[in-house]
Amino acid sequence: MLNAIAADLTAGRLEVTALIDSRLPSAVAPLTGLTLHEVGDDDLPNLLLELAMEADWVLVIAPETDSILTRCLNWLEPVKRKLLNPDLKFTQLASNKSELFEHLESKGFTQFPRGLNYQSFLDQVAEAPVEFPAVLKPVDGAGSEEIFLIENWSSFNSPLSRSNDLYRLEEFVPGTAVSVSVLCGGDQCEVLTPTVQLFEGAGTDGGTQTVLGGHYVGAKYPIPEGLSRRAVALVCDVLRLLPKTKGYIGLDLVISDSDNACDDRLIEINPRLTMSYSRLTEVYGQSAQWKAQSSGELTSRLGASPASGGTTEASAQTAQESPTPQGSPGAAHPELIGRNLAMRMIDQAIRPVTNSDVICTFRAPDP
């Protein structure tokens, strides 16, 4: 994912600086225009803010688990106007599956797996409204970690890594796992083409317990038109009920095998760049439509001119880059804005917010 976003940003003539876990230096391919800083946990807060202060735009890519992503955003509060990420309030809401579903239910939306806090279930096993098979997962999980399929309650015996109240027990939803990415900004949500998530390695936890998910190996595209249409419709229904935000978000769905779209379910929302980006940037490629549409928009907002001749520096956390507020002196060449997915993400993220309703549009790839 870092390789893909960095390649797109440097193709747009941006200079990219990325902070990367000191244990993972070999995970990033060498790339002209990309500077890497290896960092340990103790040095991360200070170095992240230091580089962000020097950058024009900042993109944080980190897991929601254990509030890692929200901590990074908190550290960057002094430069929050530079962030391409969804804002802190949106990130906190989306990072907790139970709180997200409570919010959506308060708006009248119920197409998500019914469930409850795992500790609450244990406190009332006999009366708990849970049918098996069921799924047990962290409320703030990422990367398919610790997701168990429980066929019946008496058979579950896997130890958990954290306290019980940090897990959610919910109904198992059969169907096709679909991922939909969205570029948000201002009052607009640009929905990208859906893909089917591909995993390998799902099996057992070393004992008898079934583990769902497994290792993510890619995204399948194209997918059947009917599947795509239902996924986009469900995503748009959800987006209209969420607080306005900016940046790249990913929605994971299960599209039912039935003919009834009411059986489709939202599984989670990732308030960050997702693994699907790597496939989507291939699908959209060098979109002539985006190039023509975006160059004038960004020029007018950032005050850049085709003759400016400068590049824009960027800073990162395990994959970061950077935009600035309106009037950035280091704005990228406007003729390059919109020529790939990363450039379009920046263009969307800097849109001004108005009082109008959220507008959802589906952006199909060029033929």
N, C-alpha and C positions, 0 to 999 in steps of 0.2 A: 504493500500500500504506500509506504514512504517512497519507494522507488518510482511508483507511478505518478504520484502527485508532484514529486520533485522534478521528474522529467517534463511534465506539462508546464510547470512554472518556469523552469529554465528555458523551455522552448519559447515562452513568452518574453524572453530576455529579462527575467527577474533573477537576481542573485539570491540564493536560498541558503540560509544557515539553519542547521538542524541540530538540536540536542538529542543525543541518543544514549540509551542505557549503556554504561561502560562494559556490561557483560555481553553486549550484542554487536560489536563492531563489524563482524563479518556479514551481518544481515543486510547491509546497504551496499549497493553497487556503486563503483566510482562514477562520477558524473561531472562534466564541466559545468561550473556555475554553482555547485553544491559544496558547502563547507560543513564538516561535521565536528561537533564538540562532544566528546564522550563525557558523561557526567554520572556521578553516584547520587544516591538518595540524599545525602547530607548537603551536597552542594547545589542540588537542583533549584530550590526556591530563589536563591540569590542570583545564580547564573541565568536562570530563565528570565527574571525581571531585568537584569543587566542587558541582555541581548535584545529583549523586547523594547527597551527604551531607545535602542539604536535603530530599530527596524521601522519600516513604514507600516507593515501589516503583520499580524500574528495569527497563526492557526495552531491550536492545541489538539493533538491526537493522543488520547489516553483513555484507559478503560474507566467505566463508571464504578466498578467494584471498589468497595472500601472508600468511596468518595475521592478517589484519586483525581478524576477529572474536575470535580468541583473545587478541590484544593488548589489545583493549578490555576483555575479561573480566579479564585480568591487572591492568590499571589499576584496575579496580573491586574488587579483592580485599579492600580494607578494608571494603567495604559489601556483600560477597557475599550476605549473608542477605537483602538487599533485592531481589536479582535474580529476575526472572521467567524468565530464560533457562535452558536446560539448563546444568548445571554444567560447569566447565572441562574435567574429564576426559572427559566424554561429548562435548563439543564438539570436542576434539582428535581423538578417535577417529572421529567421524562426518565430520570435515572432510577426512580423507585417505582416498580411496576404496580404495586398496590395503590400508591398515591395517585399515579397516573389514571388507573382504572376508576378510582373514586371520583376524580375530577370529571372524567368523561361521563360517568354514570349520572353525576349531578346535572349534566347538560342533556340527559336523555339518551345517551349512547350506551348500548349494552352488548355490542358485538366484540366481546373479549372473553377469555376463559373465566368461568366462574370459579372462585376459590376464596381462600382466607389465609391469614397468617399461620405459619406452621405451629407456633407455640399455642395459639388459640385452638388449633385443631387438637393438639395433645391434651389440652385442658378439658376438652369436651368430646373425646373420641366417639362415644356412643351416640351423641346427638348431632355431631358435626355434619353439615350439609354437603358432604363430599361423596361422590360415587367413584368407584374404581373400575378400570385403571385410571390413575391420576398421575400428575407430574409434580415433582418437587424441585424447586429451583431457588437460587438466591434472589431476593427482591431487587438487587442492584447488579445482577450478574452480567457478564460479557464474555464473548468468545466460547459459548456453549459449555462453560465450566460448571461442574456439579449439577447437572440436570438429570434427574432420575425418573424413569418410568416405573411406577409402583403398580403391579398387577393386582395385588390385594394387600391390605394393611398388615396382615400377619406375616407376610414374606419379607417385609422391609427391615433390613438390619445393617445398612451402611452407615458408618460414622460420618458426621458432618464436620467441616473445618471451622465453622463459626457457630455462634449461639442460635438457638432455634427460632428466635423472633426475627432473624435476618433472612428467613426463607419463606417462600409462598407455596402452598399446596393448592393445585388447581386442576380442573378437569383436563383430560387428555383430548386434544382436538385432532382428529384424523384429516388428512388431505394433503395438499401440495404446499411445501414451504416456499413462499415467494417473498422477495425483497424489493422494496421500492424506495429509491432515493429521491430527495427533494432539495432543490436550491431555493432557500428562503431569503426574503429581503423586502423591506417596506411593507406593502400590503399584498405582495405577490408571492405565490408559491409555485415554482416551476417543477412539475412532476416529471421525472425521467422514466424511461421505459422499464417496466418490471423485468426481473430476472428470477430464475429458479435457483435456490441455494443448493450447492453440492457439498456433501460431507463424506468423509471416510473415517473408519476407526470406531464407529459406534458399536457398542457391545456390552461388556460387563465391567464392573469396577474391580475385577480380579476375583470376585466371589460369584454370587448368584444374582446380584442386582443389575438390572438393565440400565445402561447409561445412554441417554439420547444425545443427538448432535454429532459429536465426534470432531475431527479436525476438518476445518473449512478448506476445500480444495479449489473452489471457483464458483462461477455463476454461469448458468446456462442461458443463452440468448441465441436466436429468438425463441419465444414460447408461444403456445397457441393463442390466437387472438381473443377467444372468449375468456381465457384465464387472465390475460393482460387487462382486458376491459373491466372485469370484476375487481381486480386488484386496484386499478386506478380509481374506480368509483368508491371503494372502501376508504382508500387513502384520503381522497378529497373530503369525504364525510368527516373524517377525523380531524383534518387540518383546520376545518372551519370552526372547530370547537376548542382549539388550543390557543394559548396566548400568542400574539404575533412575535416572531423572532427573526433571526438572520442566520445565514450560513447553511451548511450541508447537514441534513439529518437523514436517517435511514429508518424505514418502518418495516418490521418483519410481520408477515401475515401467514395465515394458513387458509388457502382457498379450498373449500369443501368439494368433495367429489360429487355432491348432489347438484341438481339444477337450480337450487334455491340459493341466491346470493345472501340471504339472511343467515345462512349457516356459516358464512365466511367469518374469520376472526382476526382481530389485531392481537398480535402476541407481545410486541414490545416496540418501543421507539428508542433509537440510538441517537443521542444529541451530539453527534460527532461524525467525522469521516468514517466510512465503513469499508469492509473488504470489497464490497461490490464496486467501489470506485475503479479498481484495476480493470475490471471487465468493461465498465461503462465508458471509460475513456477510449477504449478500443472501438466500442460500438459507435460512439459519436464522432470520433476522429477529428479531423480538421473541418468543422462544420462551417460551410460558407454562409449559411443562413445566420448563424450566431455572429460571425465576423461582421457581416453587414449591419446587423441590428444593434450590436453592442458598441462599436467603435465610437459612434457619435454620442451615445449616451454617456460613456465614461469621460470623454473629452470635455463635455459641458460641465460635468460635476466636479472633476478634479482639476480643471484648468490646464490640462496638458495640451501640448501642440505637437503635430507630427514632426516638427523640426527640433523638438527638445533634445533629442539625442541621448538622454540619460537612461540609466537603469534604476531599478528599485531594489533595495536590499530587503531581505526578509529574515525573520528569526523563527526558531522552532522549539518544540518539546516533543521528543520522540517522533517528530514530524511536524514541523511548524513552518509557516511562512508569514507574510505580513502585509495588510493594507492599512492605510491611514484614513483619518477623517477627511472630509472635503477639503480641497486645497492642498493636498500633499505635494511637496516640492519634488518628490522623486517618482511621480506617476509614470507608469509604464507607457511605452509607445502605444498610442490609441489605435493605430492600425493593426496591432496584434491582439488587442482585447477581444475576447469572444472566439478566438480561433480554436480553442480547445476547452475541455470541461473545467479545468482549474480557472481559466480566465473568466469563464461564464459565472463560476461560483463567486468570484470577487465582484463582478459586475452586479450580481444580484444582492450580495451582502451589503453594499454601500447605498442601496436605495433608501431614500428618506421615508419615514413612517408618516402616514396621514390618518385621518379618522374614518376612512372608508373601510368597508368589509374586506376580508381576505378574498383574494381572487386566485383561484386555482386554474392553472393551465397545464395541459399535457404536451410535453415536448417530444415528439417522435423523432428518431434519428433520421438523418438524410437517407433517401433511397440508395 
